[in-house]
Amino acid sequence: MKVVVLGAGVVGVATAWFLARGGATVVVVDRQPGAGLETSFANGGQISANHTTPWATPATPWKALKWLGQADAPLLFHLRLDPALASWLVRFLANCTASRMRANTERALRLAVYSRQQLAAVRAATGIAYDQLIRGILHIFRNPKDYAEALPLVELMNSLGCRRAVIDADACVGLEPALADARPHLVGGIFSPDDESGDAHTFTVGLAEACAKEGVTFQYGTTIQRLVRAGQAVTAVETEAGTMTADAFVVACGSYSPLLLRPLGIRLPVYPAKGYSVTIPVAAEGTAPVVSLIDDEFKMVYSRLGERLRIAGTAEFAGYDTTVWPKRAMFLREKAMELFPRCGDPAAAEFWAGLRPSTPDGVPVMGATPLSGLFLNTGHGTLGWTMACGAGRVLADVILGQAPEIALDGFGSERFR
């Protein structure tokens, strides 16, 4: 069986890996010169199975109203005539109910926990080193009201099988001594000991190399033009390098997936949410955190990647614009240096922005489509790194005619019809 995977991000490469291990002949096509050079390149680094709550919650609309007009708001909408965004927002608001939040959380968590298991299996099979740390994730709070409002979510997540512990400020510093200077400002934290962190780009490159050893062919620097439909089937993909036929095609192009699917009559509400990251070389041990962090006040995440500290945050709805706007990027650096003033030289910081492929319900789109031979693996939002190996394994099983090890109800594109 020949399968063409469109997209060489962490999700696409993970899909290729499991397909190849299952006996398929696999070709991966990407416009970039290498693997993991778009959304997977410099993300927040967290593998956060215990933090799969979607953006669409009952509280989100009110928070969004509060943030209106704030240039440094964690959630920023660039008002523009964009029918795709308008449609996405209507669907998003419809998911901001307690019942839908719970259902969406359950689905996302199911995949995320499975993905953590599959990541461990890939790591054992390949020996890939990617600055991984299995030290948990600590969610810190400065505002007593926000802290109190977060506690019911801890109960929900624990009822679904997570391990999340509510701890006081002193315990936060005990877990991560680099927070000592911030102790007077902390009111407490929530610790998830099973979560991890690591460099998604390094992992993707390493897995692509492992895929090549399994016989996977990579066609980098190749722009995908369109999928070719014949009746109720997709039979080929046209690229600038020529036309490729195959038995199956996987669309794993992140935020760009809807652009490929629309001409086929498939309208997918996956919209790009731009996120920023800052990477600072660590000055010395003890000056920067080792435990991965979430700073609730500013909706920022911190991950230690070897001798680097990765800081990421914000969600900016601005279409396909990947411009690194200085004010947004500098805000992340400023807050990082306030929290860890001796972590490194801010002048040496590297800035980046990427597009997270976001669905209105916070659940990715995976599986078959109404068109024979066409499969989807997209819409993982901020959790692409967290979900990649699980999503890759599940879709490979579907394509190869094997029963997936987790239920796929609620992941298909049919929920958006």
N, C-alpha and C positions, 0 to 999 in steps of 0.2 A: 504494500500500500504506500502510495506517495502522498505526502502532505506538505503543503507550502504554508509556512507560518509568516504572517505579515507583521513585522515589528520585532526588534531585537532588544527590547527592554527586559527587565527582570522577569516579567510575566511571560513574554514571548519565548525567551531563552529557556525558562523552566518548562514551558509546554513542550518545546523541542526536545529537551532532555528526556522527559518521560515518554514521549512518542518514540524516540530512537531506542530507548531501553525496552520498549514494547515491541520492537521489530519493524517499525515503519521506516521508510526512506524519507528523510526530512530535508527541506530547503528553507532557510530563513532569509527573508529579504528586509533590508532596512536602508533608508536614505542616508544615514550617518556612516562615517568611515569605520565605525567599530560598534561593539555592543554596549548598551547601557549609557548612551550619551545624551539622552533627553531627560525624562522625568526621573529615571533611576540614577542620574549622575551625582547629585549632591543633595539628596533628601535628608530628612531629620535623623535617619539611622536607626530609628526604633523599630523593634519587632514586637509589637504591642498587642498580643492576643487578648489581654485583659482590658483593653481600652478600645473596644469596638463599637461603642455607642455612636450612633449616627449624628450628624450635625442637626438633623431634623428632630427637634425635641419640643415639648410644649413651651419651654422657656426661650427658645431661640428667636422667635419673632420679636419679643419684647427687648431682648438684648440687642438685636439688629437695629431697632428703632433708637435705642440709647446711643448706639455708635454712629448714627447718621451725622455726617458733617465732620467727623474726626478723621483727619488724614492718617493717623497712626492706629486706627481701629483694627482689631484682629480680623474683622469681616468687613470688606469694602466692596461696594458695588459702583462701577463706573456707569452712570446713567447714559444709555444709548438706545437707539432704535434697533433692537436685536430680538426678533421674534423667537429665536431659539432660547434665549435667556428668559424671556417673558413666560414661555411655555414651561420651562424648567422650574421657574419660581412658583408657578401655580401648583405644579405637582409637588414641589418641596413643601409648600405650606400645607397641602393636604396630608402630608406625612408627619406634621408637627402635633400629633396627638399622642396621649400616653399609650394607647393600645397599639398604634402603629410603631411607635418607638420601640416598644418591647418586642414586637414581632420582628422588626428589622434588626434589632440587637441580637436576637436569638439566631437569626440566619447568618449574620456576619460573624458572630462568635463561633458558630459551628465550623465555618470554613477556616477561621483564624487559628483555632486550636488544632485542627487537622493539619494546617499548613506548618505549624511549629513542629509537629511530628515528622512531616515530610522533609522539612529543612534539616532536621537532625539526621535523617536517613541519607540525604544528599551529601551532607558534610562527611558522614562516615564512608560513603562510597567514593568520594572524590578527594578528600583531604584538603579542600579549599580553605585557605586562611583569609579572613576578611576583617581583621580587627574585631572579631566577635567577642562580646562579653555577656555572660549569663549572670548578671548581678541584679536583675529586677529593674523595675521602673518606680521611681518615687515621685508622686504628684504632690507638690508643695502649695500651701495656701497662705496668703497674707491677710485676707479679709474674713473675719469670723462669719459673716452672713453667707458668703460663698462656700465656706467650709461646711457650714450646717446644711446648706442646700445640696451639697454633694453626697451627704451620707446615705440618703435613700437609694441613690444609684449604686452605692457599694453593696447594699442589701440585695438589690436586684441582680447585680453581676454575680455575687456569691451564690444566690439562689440558682443561677444558671450554670454553676460549676466552677466559677473563678475563685482564685485565692487573693483577696484584697483585704489588707489590714489597716484599720484606722489607728494612727499613732500621733503622739504629741510632738511639739516642736523639738524638745530635747532628743527624742528618739530619731527625729529626722537628721539632726546633726550627728548622732551616733552612727547612723547608717552611712552618711556622707559627710565626713569631717570638713570638706571644703566649704560647707554651708555655715561654718562657725561665725563668720562676720555677719551673716544675714540673720542669725538667730533672733535678735530683738524684733525683727519684722515678721517672723513666722508664727502662725497660730496652730499649725499642725500639718499632717500629711496623710496620704493614702499610699500604702506600699504594696506593689504586686511583685512578689519574689520570683515568679516564673517567667517574667518577660525578659527580653534580650535586646541587644543592640549590635550593630555592625555596619560596615560600609557596603551599601547595596551595589555601588558601581564595581568595586573590587570583586564582589561575589559574582556579579553578572559576567564580568570578563573571564573569571576563572571557570564559571560553568559553561560559557561558550567554548572555551578551550577543551573542556571535558566532553562537550557535545561533538566537537570536531573529531575527537578520538573515537567516538561512537559512530562516525560516518556522516554526521550532519554537515551539510554544505551551507556556507554563509555567503550571501551576495550583498556586501556592504556598498555604500555609495550608489544605491540604485533606487530611484524614485518610483513609487508605485502610482500608476496612472488610473487604472480602473479594474474592477472585477467584471468578468464576462459572464453574462447570463444566457442560458439556452433553455427556454421554457421555464420549468420549475427547478432548475439546477444551476449551480455555478460551476463552470467547466474550466475556466482559465483566469489568469491575472495578467494584465498588460502592464509592463514596466518600460522605462526608457531604454532598457537593455534588450527588450523583446518580450514575447508572450510565453508564459509557462502554463502547461496543463498539469493537472494532478487529480487525485481521487478526492481530496479534501483540502479546504482552505480555512485557516484560522486567522481571524481579524483580531490582532492584539496590538493595535496602534494607539492605545490610550485615548487621549482627547480627540485625536484625529479620526477615530473609528467611524463616527457618524458621517463624515464626509465621504468615506468609501461606500457606506451602506445606503445612503440616501438615493443614489441613482438606481438602486435595486428595489426601491419601494419599501425599504426598512428604515423607519424613523426611530432613532435611538436617543433618548434624552440623557446623553452623556455630555456634560459641559465642562470646559476647562476652568479650574480654579487655581490661579497662580499662587504659588508659595515661594517664599524667599529663604535662603540660607546664608549663613556666615560661617566660615571655617577659620579658626585661629590656631596657629602653632602653640602648643603648650610650653610654658616657660620652664616649669620644674614640677616635680611630683608634689602633690599636696595643694597645689594652687588651683587646680581645675578638678571638677567632679569625675569620679569613675563610675558611680551609679548613674544610670540614665535618669533624667529629670523631666517633669512637666511643670512649668511655672503657670499656675492657674490665672494669676493676675493679668498676665500679658499673652496668654495662650501660646507660649513658646516652649520648645523642647530642646533638651541638651543631650548630646551623646558623645562619649569619649571614643574616638577612633584612633587608637594607638597614641601617637604624639600630637594628635590634633583634637580640638574641641569643635564639634559641629553644633551650631545653633540654628534652629529653623522655626518658622511661624508665618502667620498671616494667611488669609484667604482672600484673594483679590479677583473679582469677577470682571474681567476686562477683555473677553474674547480670547483670541490666540496671541495676544501681545506678551512676549517674554522679556520685555525691557526691564532691567534692574533699575527701578526708580530710587535715586539716592536717599530720599527721605525715609522710605520704607526700610531699606537695607541698613541705613545708619541707626535707625531705631532699635533694630535687633542687636546690633553691636553695642550700642549704648547701654541697653538693659543688661546685656551679658557682662559688661565690664563693671556695672554697678553691683551685680550679684557676686562676681568673682574678679575683684579688681587686680589681682596679681596673676591671673591665669595665663597671660601672654601679651604680646605686643599688638595693640589694636591696629597699628599701622600696617601690620603684616596680614591683616584679614583678607580673605578671598570671598567675594560676593557672587551669588548665583540666584537665578529664578527658574522655576520649571512649572509645567502645567499638570495639575492633578486631574485625572479624568473622573469627574464626580457625577453620581446619579442622584436623583431627588430623594431616594429613600436610603442612601448610604450602603446599598447592597450591590455588589458587582453583577455584571451581566455575563453569564457563562452558559454554554451548551449549544445545542443545535438551533437552527432557524427554520422557517417555512421552506427555505430553498435547500434542496439536497446538495450536500457537499460543502455547505457553508456553516462555519462554527464561530462562536464569539468567545472572547476572553478579555473583557475590558471593563472599565467603570469601577476600578478598585479604589478610587479617590486617594485619601491620605494613607491607605493601608495596602498599597501595592506591594511593598517590601514584606509586610507582615503576611500577606495572603498568597504570595507568588507561587511558592512550591506546592501548596495545597491546590490552588487553582490550576496549575499546570498538570498535576497528577489527575485531578478529577476530569479535566477536559480530555486528556490523553485516553483515559479509560472509556469515556463516552465515544470518542472517535474510533477506538480500536474494538468497540463492541463488548467491553467488559463492564460489569456492574460497579459503579463508583462506591467507595467505602463510606461516603456520607450522603444523606438525602439532598437532592438538588431542587426541591420545591422552593419557589420564591426567588430563584436565581435566573430564570429564563427571560428572554426578551418579550415573551407573550404578556407579561404583567403590565407592559406599557401600551398595549394596543387599545 
